[in-house]
């Protein structure tokens, strides 16, 4: 029988917006077949007052049941599961609970797995050697609607797609990319976006406010006719825009 461990937490964290207000911690479900990895992920995330691991399991089928039962805010999904792979499971999670965010976890850097993961509908893509502090930040960002790609994953995707022979698709001196009229600054932001950087990291790199960085990202998504950062990154890589 598969090992299933459920940890329910009712602790609440006081909000910084008022002494009487309370904020419910983000609920995380871990679906990972290696016990040691699950323990590490659980301990790393539960060390944050605003995050709690509500349940964990070692296979996708049980994980899908837990998604329905516990309605997690975020699912950490191992891609290499024994019964049903994490890519197929991610698609089913989105069918069952569209509002639940998914962070795909993998220890592999195979191009075919990376590309399949990018198409699975997950909201974040991390290699398992990610720093625990960074993972907590990614959980928060993804829960708040940010799509996050590990820089190593972005580079693998970048290498997987050859540059197009049609140079009309490449950035011009004016900053326009093909039929997508990006400004020079938006081209810079797109490059950072492809590398998986958050709005905060982009703002720091370009020495602008987070609000300005977010505005640039929103403009890029609109001009590229995509719904989120992941789609923008994949399109940029596939069409050789960066």
Secondary structure, 3 states (H helix, E strand, C coil): CCCEEECCCCCEEECCCCCCCEEECEEEEEECCCHHHHHHHHHHHHCCCCEEEEEEECCHHHHHHHHHHHCCCEEEEECCCCCCCHHHHHHHHHHHCCCCEEEEEECCCCHHHHHHHHCCCCCEEEECCCCHHHHHHHHHHHHCCCCEECHHHHHHHHHHCCCCCCHHHCECCCCCECCECCCHHHHHHHHHHHCCCCHHHHHHHHCCCHHHHHHHHHHHHHHHCCCCHHHHHHHHHHCCCC
